[in-house]
Structures are given as structure tokens and as C-alpha cells.
Amino acid sequence: MTTVTFDTLELVDKLKSAGIPQAQAEAVVRVISEAQESLITRDHLDSRLDRATAPIHTDLAVLKWMMGAVLAGVLSLVLKAFF
């Protein structure tokens, strides 16, 4: 899983220079870092979607074979009736 990385010390320094106390700046950076860990990526979402739709793809493949067999049977009956 890919994550966006950033320099936490630099962010703490920027927050401190903006007037935020050291402890509060560190807490903000810690919360941002922890929030990034719970983000999902497009690859993760795609793999979960593939797993969720796999049974549907299997069912569709079976239905295609069944429709082919039915159409072949109907076609053979039509050809037998006219020839």
C-alpha cells in the first residue's frame, strides 16, 4: 500500500513558527500521521472490488455456456424442421 510521506519535523517547525506551542504542534502532526495510515489506495479498493465481483463473473460464465447450449439446441431443431 502506498502512502504519502512528509517530513514531520519540518511540519512541527512550521507550526511552531506560526505560533502554535510545541506540544500542540507535535499532537497535530501525530494525528495527521495516524490518519494517513487508515487511508485506502486505489489498488486496495480495486482488489477488494475484484474479490467482491468474482462470484458474479463466475455466474455469468456459467450462464453464457448454458445460453450457448440452449441456442445450439434450438438451432438444431429449426434446421431439422426445415431441412
Protein Blocks (a to p, Z undefined) as FASTA:
>chain_A
ZZddddfklmmmmmmmnopafklmmmmmmmmmmmmmmpccfklmmmmmmmmmmmmmmmmm
mmmmmmmmmmmmmmmmmmmmmZZ
